[in-house]
């Protein structure tokens, strides 16, 4: 433990250097953070006092990364409000159901088509269904798309996925770990997750006047301490009843967005969001062992193709069900295509059950590819939509300026 601070300092320097490189070539920083994490780790060398294995500090870096997910989702919640999300409740339920049904069904079909048994196919379908809330949040904020019409649906699908994940993990654990699954237990788990979210949103909205008084603090030090304390408490409380801590942070941000202190919180939280968020993606890269990825290349590439198609179709249908334009609907599918922390959690269930050993490298490579492709596809969503629109004719082209300027005859 003597070199803990040195190792964390080294990690932050590496993150900063690749961040500068990404900024120089005007590319999303997320893939660079993940790739530098992959480049170091247990397989990397030690050079004098510089330990690139990060063995001693791995757990600490992982914990700091968890904080990064909380700050990313909390900040995203601040960009919205409980009121806006509740108004879209029906649309979110329909859109979320469409998204989960299409992607999970395609995962099952792909698993069986590639020869996996039932248990392995259930794990594979879970890996390919759940998007990364951390990456999605980072991309939305970086590209300044939080005010876009489709972002409410994207946020709603993220929350809907969490309810699905609570149910799915209960079923999966029963199937592959104990060969049984209690229907009552599954329904109870789902009701806890859904009930916590709804109750928190309803109470949080009514509590806005009380929160305004509570947060009327002049000292920035005391103000941020109270915000952080409540943030971690709410996130941790949610996790005790199987609501992902990241979703708890998102809910808390949505509630505080209703208060008069929202802008002050945004200003103070920004540096923490960026610092700890970068550490999350770096720590995520540390968990991927490059030498184990080779055996699952073709399986992974096929799954990536299926996911890209399924995500885009699901996004178009979810957006259409909410009355969004084809362009906004395409943004949904392209934005939430990234896979990350939740896919790794599902893969670990398969590992605990001693299922096919190919699932672990598959999950790692699959997540890596989509973590890189996701931000790129989101950034170029306009170009992608315009190209596809020429084929499918979803939207009529706008009249050119020359036509508008033609003088009237006579």
N, C-alpha and C positions, 0 to 999 in steps of 0.2 A: 504493500500500500504506500510505500515511500515515494513512488513516482506518479501518484494519482493526478496531482495538479499539473505536472509536466505533460502527461499524456493527454489530458483534456485540453491544455493549451495547444499542443501539437495538432489535435483534432480540429480545433477552431481555426488554426492557421491554414490547414489543408482545405477546410470548407471555404474560407475566405478567398484563397487563391483560385479555386475552381469557380467560385462565384464571380470573381473578376473576369475570368476567361469567358464565362457564359455571357456576361454583360458586354464584353468586347465584341463577341460575334452575334450579339442580340438573339440569344436563344434562352429558353426556359432554364432556370437554375436547377430545377428538381432532378432531371436525369444526371446532371453533373454531381450533385450531392450524393446520389445513390451510387454512382459509378466510383467515386473516390472512396466511399465506404467499402465497396467490393474490392478495390485495389489493395487496401490494407487489411488488417485482421490477422488471424492465427497463421495464415500462410505467408505473411509478409516478413521481411528481415528486421533485425535489430541493428542499428548503426550507432555504436557508442552508447550514449545515454538516451538516444532517440529510439523508442520502442514502437515500431509500426504495427505490432501485433494487437495492441490495445487490450491485452488479456486482463490486466489489473483493473482497467477503467471501464470495461465493457458494460458491466451492470449499471454503473453510474451514468454512462452515456445513454444507455437504454432508458433509464428513469427520466433523465433530462429530455429525451425525445418524447416520452409520454406527455410531459408538460407541454411540449411543442404542439401536440395534437389538440390538447385542451385549449391552448391560446388561439390556434387557427380556427377551431370551430366556434369558440366564444366570440371572436372578432366577427366572424361571418354572421352569427346571430345578431350582433349589434347593428349590422347593416339593414336588418329587417325589423319586424315587430310582431308581437303575438297577434295583433288585430289583422294584419295582412295575411298571416298564415291561416288563421281560423276561417277567414272569408273564402280561402281556396280549399277548405277541407274536403269537400266532395270531389273536386277535380284531382286532388292529391291521392285520395283513396282509389279512384278509378285508374289514374295514371300509374300509381305504384303497383297496383295489381297487374296491369298490363306488362309493366317492366319486369316484375319478378316472374310472372307466368312464362313469358317468352324466353327469358334468359335461362331460367331453371330447366324448362322443357328441353331447350337446345343442349344444355349441359348433360341431361340424362341421355338424350339421343346420341350425342357424341361419345359419351362414356361406353354405352352398349355397342356402338358401331366400331369402336376401337378394341373391343374384346375384353373389357374389364368386367369382373363379376359385379353383383348388385351392390355390395358394401362399398367397393372402390368407386363405383359409378356415382353413388350418393355423395361421396366426398368430393369427387371431381366436379359434380354439378354445383355444389356449394362454393367451391373455389372460383368457378367461372361466373357466379351470379352476383356476388356482393362487391360493389365498387368501393374505392378508397375515399372515405370522407375527408381525410387529411389532404390528399392530393387535389381533390375537387375544390376544397375550400381555398387552398393556396392559388390554384389557377384562376378561380373566379376573382379573387382579390387582386392578383397581379395584373390580370387583363382588364381590370376595372369593369367587370360585368355584373356586379351585385345589383345594379339598378335595372338590368334587362328584364323583359317580361317573363322569360322562361326560367329565371333563377328561382322564383317561388316554387315552381314545379320540381326543379332540381333539389332544392332543400327538402321539399316534402318527400321525394323519393328516397333521399338519404335517411330520413327518419323512418319511413315505411320499411326500408331495408333492415333497420335495426330491430323492428318488431318481428319481421320474418326471421332474422338471425337468431333471436331468442327462442322462437318456436323450433326452428330448424336444428339448432345445436342440441336442444332437448331431445328431439326425435333421433338425431344422428348418434348422440352419445348412447341412447338406449339401444339402438340397433347394433352398433359396432363394438360397444364396450361391455354391454351386459346382455345382449340378445333379447332385450325386451324394452318396451316403451309404454309408459302409462299415459293413456289419453287424458286422464284427469290432470296429471302432472304437466303435460304439454299445454293444455288449456289454461291452467293456473299460471304457468310461466308467461304465456302470451297476455293474459289479462293483467298481470302485474305490470308488464312493460307498457301496455297501452294505457292502463289506468294512471300510472305514474306520469306519463307524458301529458295526458289530458288534464289531470288534476293540477299539475304544475303550471300549465299554460293558463288555465282558468283562474287559479288563485293568484298567479303572478300578475295577470292583467288587472285584477281588482286591487292588488297591493301596490300599484304604482304611486299613489299619493303617500303611502307610508314609506316607500323606498326613497321618494324625493326628500322627505324629512331626514331619514336615516343617513343619507349620503350627502347631506348639506354640511360638509366638512371643509374647512379652509386649508388645512395642512394636506399637501399632496402625499406625504409619507403615510399618514393615518388613513387617508382616502384609499390609497392603493392596497394597503394592508387589509382593509375591510373587504375590498373587492376580491382580492386574491383568496382570502379566507373563505368567503362565501362561494367562490368559484370552485375551489377544491372540495369543499364540503358537499355541494350539490352534485358534482361529478361523482364523488365517492359514494354518496348516498344512492344515486341511481344504479351504480354498479352492484350494490348489495342485493338489488332485486332484478338483476340481469338486464339492465339498460346500460349500454356501452357508455363509459365515462365521457367519451367525446360527444355523445348525444346529450348527456346531462349538461355539458358546457355550452352546447348550442342552444338548449332550452333556456339556460340562464342568460345568455346573450340576448335572446329574443325578448325576455322579460325586461331586462335593463334598457332595451331599445325604446320602451314605453316611457322611460323617465326623462326628466329634464337634464340629467347628467350624462346622457349618451355621448355627446361630443367630447367631453372631458375624459371619459373612460377610454374612448377610441384613441385619443391623443397619447394617453399615458401607457396604454397596452401595446401600442405599435412596436416599440423596440423589443419587447418580450416575445411577441408573436414571431418576429423575423429571426431572432437569435435561437430560441428554442425550437422553432419550426425547422430551421436548417439542421439542427442536431438530430431531429427525428429522422429526416431523410438519410442522413449520414449513418445513424444507428441501424436503420433499415438495411442499408447496403452492407453493414458489418455482418448481418445474419446470413448473407448469401455467400456460399462457398463456390467460387467459379469452377473448380476442378470437378464438381459433382453435376454440372449442368449438361454435359455432353450427351448422356444417354437418353435425354427426353426432348431432343431438339425437334424432331418431326411431329411428335405428339403435341408439343407446345405450339408449333407454328399452325397446325390445324385448328387447335383450340382458339388461338388468337384470331384467325380468320372467321370462325364461327361467332366469336364474341363481337367482333367489329360489325358483322352483318346484323346479328341479333340486337345489339345495342342501338344501331341506327334505326332499324324498323320499330323497335320498342319506343324510342324517342319520338319518332314521327307520329305513331299512334297515340302515345300519351299526350303529346302536344295538341293533336287534333281533337282529342276528347275534351281538352280544356279550352278549345276555341283559339289556340295560338296559331300564328302564321306558319306556313311550311318552313320558312327560314328559322324562326325561333324554335320550332319543333326539332329541326335537325341539330340545332345547338345542344339540345338536351342529350341526345344520344352520343354526340361527339365529346361532350364535357364529362359525362359520368362513365366513360369507357375505362378509365384508370382502375386498376386493381391494386390492392396493397395489404394493409395490416389485417383486415378481416379474412382475406384469403389464406394468409399464413396461419391464422388461428384455426381455421377449418382443416388445413393440411396437418396441423399438429394433432388433431383428433385421430386422423388416420394413422399417424405415427404411433400414438399411444395404443392403438388397437392392433399394431403389427400388421397392417395391410400392405399391399404391394409397395415395395421400396421405391418404385419409380414415381410415386405421387409427390415425394418431397422435392426432388430436382425439378419435376414438372411445375410445381407450384412456384418455386423460386424463379425459374426462367420465365414463366408466364407472367408473373407479377412484374418482373424487371422490364420485359418488353412493353407491357401496357402502361407501366409507370413512365416510360420514355415516350411512347406513342401518344398517350392521353393528352399531355400538355401541348404537344406539337399539333395534333388534330384540332384541339380547341382553338389554338392560335390561328390556324388556317381554315377555320370553319366556314368563313365567307367564301373563300376560293373553292372549297370542296362542294358547298351547296350550289354555287353558280355553275360548276362543272356538271353536277348531277341534274340540275334544273334544265339544262339544255337537252337532256335525254328524256326526263320524266315530265317536264312542263308543269311543275307544281304551281309556279307563279308566272304570270305574263310579264315579259320584259317591259320596263318603263319606257315611255316615249323619249326619244333623244331630244337634246336641246335644240338641234337644228330644225326639227319638225315644228317645235313650239314657236321658233322665230320666223317661220315662213310668213311673208306678208299676205294679207287677205286679198283675194282677187277683186278687181274693180276698185 
